[in-house]
Amino acid sequence: MQDKQHIRAWVSGKVQGVWYRNSTRQVAERLHILGYAKNLPDGRVEVLAYGDAESVNQLIDWLHEGPEAAIVTEVKTEQVEGETPPLGFEVC
């Protein structure tokens, strides 16, 4: 059994209005990651990801690039403890 990882990430840059959240969902679903991607009022995107550590790390790598129209300037992550993983991956 692979180790599970549960992280929250905040993505800064030109990440709203460029299909970032939906693209994140597509990548997450391909990697069998549960969680969400949502816009924040300050222009960032917040991503919650729960899955196999290797898959979550692949998603984190992708978050630094994003879809073609995005310009990512920073990705901050933290480990999340004690939360129940969601049932799928949602765009909020």
N, CA, C and O atoms as CSV, one atom per row, in Angstrom:
chain,resi,resn,atom,element,x,y,z
A,1,MET,N,N,0.841,-1.187,0.000
A,1,MET,CA,C,0.000,0.000,0.000
A,1,MET,C,C,0.883,1.247,0.000
A,1,MET,O,O,1.862,1.336,0.741
A,2,GLN,N,N,0.516,2.191,-0.837
A,2,GLN,CA,C,1.307,3.414,-0.940
A,2,GLN,C,C,0.933,4.379,0.176
A,2,GLN,O,O,-0.186,4.358,0.690
A,3,ASP,N,N,1.892,5.224,0.538
A,3,ASP,CA,C,1.639,6.264,1.528
A,3,ASP,C,C,0.671,7.282,0.954
A,3,ASP,O,O,0.731,7.622,-0.228
A,4,LYS,N,N,-0.225,7.763,1.811
A,4,LYS,CA,C,-1.174,8.799,1.405
A,4,LYS,C,C,-0.638,10.155,1.824
A,4,LYS,O,O,0.078,10.280,2.818
A,5,GLN,N,N,-0.995,11.160,1.054
A,5,GLN,CA,C,-0.585,12.528,1.358
A,5,GLN,C,C,-1.812,13.419,1.226
A,5,GLN,O,O,-2.627,13.238,0.322
A,6,HIS,N,N,-1.938,14.387,2.138
A,6,HIS,CA,C,-3.064,15.306,2.142
A,6,HIS,C,C,-2.481,16.711,2.269
A,6,HIS,O,O,-1.896,17.052,3.297
A,7,ILE,N,N,-2.640,17.526,1.225
A,7,ILE,CA,C,-2.037,18.858,1.226
A,7,ILE,C,C,-3.058,19.921,0.846
A,7,ILE,O,O,-4.079,19.641,0.218
A,8,ARG,N,N,-2.754,21.134,1.244
A,8,ARG,CA,C,-3.481,22.317,0.777
A,8,ARG,C,C,-2.441,23.204,0.103
A,8,ARG,O,O,-1.344,23.403,0.625
A,9,ALA,N,N,-2.804,23.733,-1.063
A,9,ALA,CA,C,-1.880,24.599,-1.804
A,9,ALA,C,C,-2.587,25.901,-2.163
A,9,ALA,O,O,-3.795,25.931,-2.398
A,10,TRP,N,N,-1.812,26.961,-2.198
A,10,TRP,CA,C,-2.296,28.265,-2.643
A,10,TRP,C,C,-1.438,28.679,-3.830
A,10,TRP,O,O,-0.214,28.771,-3.732
A,11,VAL,N,N,-2.105,28.926,-4.952
A,11,VAL,CA,C,-1.417,29.231,-6.202
A,11,VAL,C,C,-1.649,30.695,-6.551
A,11,VAL,O,O,-2.789,31.148,-6.650
A,12,SER,N,N,-0.550,31.432,-6.736
A,12,SER,CA,C,-0.609,32.857,-7.052
A,12,SER,C,C,-0.183,33.099,-8.492
A,12,SER,O,O,0.513,32.284,-9.097
A,13,GLY,N,N,-0.615,34.235,-9.026
A,13,GLY,CA,C,-0.261,34.644,-10.383
A,13,GLY,C,C,-1.518,34.894,-11.180
A,13,GLY,O,O,-2.563,35.227,-10.622
A,14,LYS,N,N,-1.417,34.733,-12.481
A,14,LYS,CA,C,-2.596,34.836,-13.352
A,14,LYS,C,C,-3.215,33.441,-13.414
A,14,LYS,O,O,-2.943,32.653,-14.320
A,15,VAL,N,N,-4.068,33.162,-12.403
A,15,VAL,CA,C,-4.621,31.805,-12.280
A,15,VAL,C,C,-6.153,31.795,-12.216
A,15,VAL,O,O,-6.755,30.729,-12.087
A,16,GLN,N,N,-6.776,32.948,-12.302
A,16,GLN,CA,C,-8.235,33.000,-12.381
A,16,GLN,C,C,-8.625,33.489,-13.768
A,16,GLN,O,O,-8.009,34.400,-14.321
A,17,GLY,N,N,-9.663,32.861,-14.319
A,17,GLY,CA,C,-10.126,33.241,-15.651
A,17,GLY,C,C,-9.296,32.645,-16.771
A,17,GLY,O,O,-9.380,33.093,-17.914
A,18,VAL,N,N,-8.486,31.627,-16.449
A,18,VAL,CA,C,-7.616,31.005,-17.465
A,18,VAL,C,C,-7.787,29.482,-17.483
A,18,VAL,O,O,-6.918,28.759,-17.971
A,19,TRP,N,N,-8.933,28.994,-16.938
A,19,TRP,CA,C,-9.244,27.570,-16.946
A,19,TRP,C,C,-8.365,26.780,-15.987
A,19,TRP,O,O,-8.190,25.572,-16.152
A,20,TYR,N,N,-7.814,27.453,-14.990
A,20,TYR,CA,C,-6.892,26.800,-14.055
A,20,TYR,C,C,-7.593,25.750,-13.201
A,20,TYR,O,O,-7.099,24.629,-13.078
A,21,ARG,N,N,-8.728,26.092,-12.613
A,21,ARG,CA,C,-9.413,25.149,-11.717
A,21,ARG,C,C,-9.871,23.896,-12.454
A,21,ARG,O,O,-9.666,22.783,-11.969
A,22,ASN,N,N,-10.488,24.064,-13.620
A,22,ASN,CA,C,-10.965,22.903,-14.361
A,22,ASN,C,C,-9.805,22.037,-14.846
A,22,ASN,O,O,-9.896,20.810,-14.837
A,23,SER,N,N,-8.725,22.671,-15.264
A,23,SER,CA,C,-7.546,21.910,-15.681
A,23,SER,C,C,-6.960,21.137,-14.505
A,23,SER,O,O,-6.511,20.002,-14.664
A,24,THR,N,N,-6.965,21.757,-13.323
A,24,THR,CA,C,-6.486,21.081,-12.119
A,24,THR,C,C,-7.352,19.854,-11.836
A,24,THR,O,O,-6.835,18.789,-11.499
A,25,ARG,N,N,-8.664,20.007,-11.973
A,25,ARG,CA,C,-9.571,18.872,-11.770
A,25,ARG,C,C,-9.257,17.739,-12.736
A,25,ARG,O,O,-9.223,16.576,-12.332
A,26,GLN,N,N,-9.028,18.057,-14.002
A,26,GLN,CA,C,-8.727,17.024,-14.999
A,26,GLN,C,C,-7.453,16.269,-14.638
A,26,GLN,O,O,-7.413,15.041,-14.727
A,27,VAL,N,N,-6.415,16.991,-14.232
A,27,VAL,CA,C,-5.152,16.351,-13.844
A,27,VAL,C,C,-5.359,15.521,-12.586
A,27,VAL,O,O,-4.888,14.386,-12.509
A,28,ALA,N,N,-6.059,16.072,-11.600
A,28,ALA,CA,C,-6.296,15.364,-10.343
A,28,ALA,C,C,-7.070,14.067,-10.579
A,28,ALA,O,O,-6.728,13.029,-10.014
A,29,GLU,N,N,-8.103,14.125,-11.404
A,29,GLU,CA,C,-8.880,12.915,-11.682
A,29,GLU,C,C,-8.041,11.864,-12.384
A,29,GLU,O,O,-8.172,10.674,-12.098
A,30,ARG,N,N,-7.185,12.286,-13.297
A,30,ARG,CA,C,-6.302,11.347,-13.991
A,30,ARG,C,C,-5.350,10.662,-13.005
A,30,ARG,O,O,-4.984,9.501,-13.186
A,31,LEU,N,N,-4.952,11.405,-11.951
A,31,LEU,CA,C,-4.029,10.886,-10.936
A,31,LEU,C,C,-4.756,10.228,-9.758
A,31,LEU,O,O,-4.116,9.786,-8.804
A,32,HIS,N,N,-6.088,10.164,-9.823
A,32,HIS,CA,C,-6.914,9.557,-8.755
A,32,HIS,C,C,-6.752,10.297,-7.435
A,32,HIS,O,O,-6.615,9.688,-6.374
A,33,ILE,N,N,-6.771,11.629,-7.522
A,33,ILE,CA,C,-6.644,12.491,-6.345
A,33,ILE,C,C,-8.018,13.055,-6.004
A,33,ILE,O,O,-8.779,13.449,-6.888
A,34,LEU,N,N,-8.321,13.087,-4.723
A,34,LEU,CA,C,-9.558,13.672,-4.213
A,34,LEU,C,C,-9.267,15.078,-3.722
A,34,LEU,O,O,-8.144,15.370,-3.311
A,35,GLY,N,N,-10.278,15.964,-3.761
A,35,GLY,CA,C,-10.079,17.307,-3.229
A,35,GLY,C,C,-10.900,18.340,-3.957
A,35,GLY,O,O,-12.018,18.070,-4.395
A,36,TYR,N,N,-10.335,19.533,-4.085
A,36,TYR,CA,C,-11.041,20.611,-4.777
A,36,TYR,C,C,-10.054,21.662,-5.247
A,36,TYR,O,O,-8.902,21.707,-4.814
A,37,ALA,N,N,-10.538,22.505,-6.143
A,37,ALA,CA,C,-9.831,23.722,-6.566
A,37,ALA,C,C,-10.853,24.845,-6.536
A,37,ALA,O,O,-11.927,24.735,-7.128
A,38,LYS,N,N,-10.509,25.937,-5.836
A,38,LYS,CA,C,-11.460,27.047,-5.767
A,38,LYS,C,C,-10.744,28.382,-5.843
A,38,LYS,O,O,-9.610,28.534,-5.388
A,39,ASN,N,N,-11.447,29.357,-6.439
A,39,ASN,CA,C,-10.937,30.720,-6.499
A,39,ASN,C,C,-11.051,31.366,-5.130
A,39,ASN,O,O,-12.018,31.136,-4.404
A,40,LEU,N,N,-10.070,32.170,-4.783
A,40,LEU,CA,C,-10.105,32.959,-3.560
A,40,LEU,C,C,-10.321,34.427,-3.925
A,40,LEU,O,O,-9.953,34.847,-5.022
A,41,PRO,N,N,-10.908,35.206,-3.028
A,41,PRO,CA,C,-11.179,36.625,-3.325
A,41,PRO,C,C,-9.931,37.434,-3.660
A,41,PRO,O,O,-10.030,38.454,-4.342
A,42,ASP,N,N,-8.754,37.002,-3.193
A,42,ASP,CA,C,-7.528,37.763,-3.441
A,42,ASP,C,C,-6.855,37.421,-4.769
A,42,ASP,O,O,-5.758,37.905,-5.049
A,43,GLY,N,N,-7.510,36.585,-5.595
A,43,GLY,CA,C,-6.966,36.265,-6.914
A,43,GLY,C,C,-6.202,34.962,-6.977
A,43,GLY,O,O,-5.830,34.519,-8.063
A,44,ARG,N,N,-5.958,34.336,-5.833
A,44,ARG,CA,C,-5.266,33.045,-5.826
A,44,ARG,C,C,-6.270,31.915,-6.034
A,44,ARG,O,O,-7.482,32.124,-5.981
A,45,VAL,N,N,-5.740,30.710,-6.274
A,45,VAL,CA,C,-6.536,29.491,-6.312
A,45,VAL,C,C,-6.062,28.606,-5.174
A,45,VAL,O,O,-4.862,28.405,-4.990
A,46,GLU,N,N,-7.014,28.077,-4.411
A,46,GLU,CA,C,-6.700,27.133,-3.342
A,46,GLU,C,C,-6.999,25.731,-3.845
A,46,GLU,O,O,-8.041,25.485,-4.453
A,47,VAL,N,N,-6.073,24.813,-3.584
A,47,VAL,CA,C,-6.235,23.420,-4.002
A,47,VAL,C,C,-6.058,22.531,-2.785
A,47,VAL,O,O,-5.075,22.654,-2.054
A,48,LEU,N,N,-7.016,21.631,-2.568
A,48,LEU,CA,C,-6.904,20.596,-1.562
A,48,LEU,C,C,-6.707,19.291,-2.318
A,48,LEU,O,O,-7.460,18.998,-3.246
A,49,ALA,N,N,-5.715,18.509,-1.938
A,49,ALA,CA,C,-5.425,17.264,-2.652
A,49,ALA,C,C,-5.139,16.142,-1.671
A,49,ALA,O,O,-4.343,16.301,-0.745
A,50,TYR,N,N,-5.799,15.000,-1.881
A,50,TYR,CA,C,-5.605,13.826,-1.053
A,50,TYR,C,C,-5.445,12.625,-1.968
A,50,TYR,O,O,-6.299,12.369,-2.817
A,51,GLY,N,N,-4.356,11.889,-1.800
A,51,GLY,CA,C,-4.128,10.700,-2.615
A,51,GLY,C,C,-2.785,10.093,-2.304
A,51,GLY,O,O,-2.143,10.436,-1.312
A,52,ASP,N,N,-2.364,9.178,-3.172
A,52,ASP,CA,C,-1.045,8.579,-3.024
A,52,ASP,C,C,0.007,9.676,-3.092
A,52,ASP,O,O,-0.095,10.596,-3.904
A,53,ALA,N,N,1.010,9.575,-2.240
A,53,ALA,CA,C,2.030,10.625,-2.142
A,53,ALA,C,C,2.650,10.941,-3.506
A,53,ALA,O,O,2.844,12.110,-3.841
A,54,GLU,N,N,2.960,9.919,-4.285
A,54,GLU,CA,C,3.583,10.149,-5.595
A,54,GLU,C,C,2.652,10.939,-6.513
A,54,GLU,O,O,3.094,11.843,-7.221
A,55,SER,N,N,1.367,10.597,-6.499
A,55,SER,CA,C,0.396,11.307,-7.339
A,55,SER,C,C,0.216,12.743,-6.876
A,55,SER,O,O,0.157,13.653,-7.703
A,56,VAL,N,N,0.128,12.963,-5.570
A,56,VAL,CA,C,-0.018,14.325,-5.047
A,56,VAL,C,C,1.205,15.161,-5.414
A,56,VAL,O,O,1.067,16.330,-5.775
A,57,ASN,N,N,2.383,14.582,-5.327
A,57,ASN,CA,C,3.595,15.314,-5.722
A,57,ASN,C,C,3.580,15.654,-7.205
A,57,ASN,O,O,4.046,16.725,-7.594
A,58,GLN,N,N,3.050,14.758,-8.042
A,58,GLN,CA,C,2.921,15.056,-9.473
A,58,GLN,C,C,1.962,16.224,-9.687
A,58,GLN,O,O,2.210,17.094,-10.522
A,59,LEU,N,N,0.856,16.240,-8.923
A,59,LEU,CA,C,-0.083,17.351,-9.043
A,59,LEU,C,C,0.573,18.660,-8.605
A,59,LEU,O,O,0.392,19.689,-9.254
A,60,ILE,N,N,1.328,18.628,-7.516
A,60,ILE,CA,C,2.020,19.839,-7.055
A,60,ILE,C,C,2.959,20.352,-8.144
A,60,ILE,O,O,3.016,21.556,-8.396
A,61,ASP,N,N,3.688,19.459,-8.784
A,61,ASP,CA,C,4.558,19.871,-9.898
A,61,ASP,C,C,3.736,20.549,-10.991
A,61,ASP,O,O,4.142,21.576,-11.534
A,62,TRP,N,N,2.577,19.968,-11.311
A,62,TRP,CA,C,1.727,20.542,-12.351
A,62,TRP,C,C,1.199,21.912,-11.933
A,62,TRP,O,O,1.086,22.809,-12.768
A,63,LEU,N,N,0.874,22.084,-10.644
A,63,LEU,CA,C,0.352,23.371,-10.177
A,63,LEU,C,C,1.318,24.518,-10.476
A,63,LEU,O,O,0.884,25.650,-10.692
A,64,HIS,N,N,2.617,24.235,-10.491
A,64,HIS,CA,C,3.615,25.273,-10.795
A,64,HIS,C,C,3.548,25.722,-12.255
A,64,HIS,O,O,4.001,26.817,-12.589
A,65,GLU,N,N,2.987,24.882,-13.121
A,65,GLU,CA,C,2.883,25.217,-14.546
A,65,GLU,C,C,1.472,25.681,-14.899
A,65,GLU,O,O,1.288,26.742,-15.496
A,66,GLY,N,N,0.475,24.870,-14.521
A,66,GLY,CA,C,-0.912,25.182,-14.843
A,66,GLY,C,C,-1.191,25.053,-16.327
A,66,GLY,O,O,-0.337,24.599,-17.089
A,67,PRO,N,N,-2.402,25.457,-16.744
A,67,PRO,CA,C,-2.746,25.404,-18.165
A,67,PRO,C,C,-1.977,26.480,-18.939
A,67,PRO,O,O,-1.331,27.350,-18.356
A,68,GLU,N,N,-2.067,26.393,-20.240
A,68,GLU,CA,C,-1.266,27.255,-21.124
A,68,GLU,C,C,-1.435,28.743,-20.844
A,68,GLU,O,O,-0.452,29.483,-20.874
A,69,ALA,N,N,-2.657,29.202,-20.570
A,69,ALA,CA,C,-2.902,30.643,-20.394
A,69,ALA,C,C,-2.502,31.159,-19.010
A,69,ALA,O,O,-2.466,32.371,-18.799
A,70,ALA,N,N,-2.207,30.277,-18.080
A,70,ALA,CA,C,-1.865,30.691,-16.716
A,70,ALA,C,C,-0.423,31.182,-16.630
A,70,ALA,O,O,0.448,30.767,-17.394
A,71,ILE,N,N,-0.205,32.081,-15.673
A,71,ILE,CA,C,1.145,32.519,-15.321
A,71,ILE,C,C,1.269,32.336,-13.815
A,71,ILE,O,O,0.796,33.169,-13.042
A,72,VAL,N,N,1.899,31.255,-13.405
A,72,VAL,CA,C,2.023,30.937,-11.980
A,72,VAL,C,C,3.283,31.604,-11.444
A,72,VAL,O,O,4.377,31.408,-11.974
A,73,THR,N,N,3.115,32.396,-10.384
A,73,THR,CA,C,4.267,33.068,-9.786
A,73,THR,C,C,4.703,32.420,-8.480
A,73,THR,O,O,5.855,32.559,-8.071
A,74,GLU,N,N,3.771,31.699,-7.813
A,74,GLU,CA,C,4.129,31.076,-6.539
A,74,GLU,C,C,3.127,29.982,-6.194
A,74,GLU,O,O,1.931,30.113,-6.454
A,75,VAL,N,N,3.633,28.897,-5.602
A,75,VAL,CA,C,2.787,27.841,-5.058
A,75,VAL,C,C,3.280,27.561,-3.642
A,75,VAL,O,O,4.425,27.156,-3.437
A,76,LYS,N,N,2.396,27.783,-2.668
A,76,LYS,CA,C,2.706,27.463,-1.271
A,76,LYS,C,C,1.887,26.240,-0.893
A,76,LYS,O,O,0.712,26.142,-1.246
A,77,THR,N,N,2.507,25.306,-0.174
A,77,THR,CA,C,1.787,24.107,0.245
A,77,THR,C,C,1.982,23.868,1.736
A,77,THR,O,O,2.962,24.306,2.338
A,78,GLU,N,N,1.013,23.156,2.313
A,78,GLU,CA,C,1.140,22.710,3.693
A,78,GLU,C,C,0.475,21.347,3.809
A,78,GLU,O,O,-0.471,21.042,3.082
A,79,GLN,N,N,0.974,20.536,4.721
A,79,GLN,CA,C,0.362,19.252,5.016
A,79,GLN,C,C,-0.923,19.500,5.798
A,79,GLN,O,O,-0.984,20.405,6.630
A,80,VAL,N,N,-1.937,18.703,5.530
A,80,VAL,CA,C,-3.212,18.797,6.229
A,80,VAL,C,C,-3.376,17.535,7.057
A,80,VAL,O,O,-3.167,16.425,6.567
A,81,GLU,N,N,-3.746,17.712,8.297
A,81,GLU,CA,C,-3.954,16.586,9.203
A,81,GLU,C,C,-5.381,16.572,9.698
A,81,GLU,O,O,-5.984,17.624,9.913
A,82,GLY,N,N,-5.921,15.379,9.880
A,82,GLY,CA,C,-7.179,15.219,10.581
A,82,GLY,C,C,-8.444,15.548,9.817
A,82,GLY,O,O,-9.524,15.506,10.406
A,83,GLU,N,N,-8.369,15.872,8.541
A,83,GLU,CA,C,-9.574,16.133,7.765
A,83,GLU,C,C,-9.970,14.878,7.013
A,83,GLU,O,O,-9.113,14.118,6.563
A,84,THR,N,N,-11.259,14.664,6.877
A,84,THR,CA,C,-11.756,13.539,6.099
A,84,THR,C,C,-11.624,13.871,4.620
A,84,THR,O,O,-12.049,14.945,4.193
A,85,PRO,N,N,-11.041,12.967,3.824
A,85,PRO,CA,C,-10.900,13.269,2.402
A,85,PRO,C,C,-12.274,13.355,1.725
A,85,PRO,O,O,-13.194,12.626,2.098
A,86,PRO,N,N,-12.412,14.229,0.747
A,86,PRO,CA,C,-13.666,14.334,0.010
A,86,PRO,C,C,-13.915,13.082,-0.830
A,86,PRO,O,O,-13.054,12.207,-0.928
A,87,LEU,N,N,-15.104,13.008,-1.434
A,87,LEU,CA,C,-15.472,11.835,-2.217
A,87,LEU,C,C,-15.013,11.901,-3.663
A,87,LEU,O,O,-15.007,10.877,-4.345
A,88,GLY,N,N,-14.634,13.052,-4.144
A,88,GLY,CA,C,-14.204,13.215,-5.526
A,88,GLY,C,C,-13.310,14.440,-5.615
A,88,GLY,O,O,-12.704,14.841,-4.621
A,89,PHE,N,N,-13.221,15.043,-6.804
A,89,PHE,CA,C,-12.480,16.294,-6.961
A,89,PHE,C,C,-13.439,17.311,-7.546
A,89,PHE,O,O,-13.980,17.116,-8.634
A,90,GLU,N,N,-13.647,18.402,-6.815
A,90,GLU,CA,C,-14.619,19.408,-7.204
A,90,GLU,C,C,-13.954,20.720,-7.616
A,90,GLU,O,O,-12.867,21.069,-7.157
A,91,VAL,N,N,-14.644,21.422,-8.492
A,91,VAL,CA,C,-14.283,22.803,-8.812
A,91,VAL,C,C,-15.304,23.666,-8.103
A,91,VAL,O,O,-16.503,23.581,-8.369
A,92,CYS,N,N,-14.814,24.503,-7.190
A,92,CYS,CA,C,-15.718,25.340,-6.391
A,92,CYS,C,C,-15.694,26.763,-6.883
A,92,CYS,O,O,-16.392,27.617,-6.335
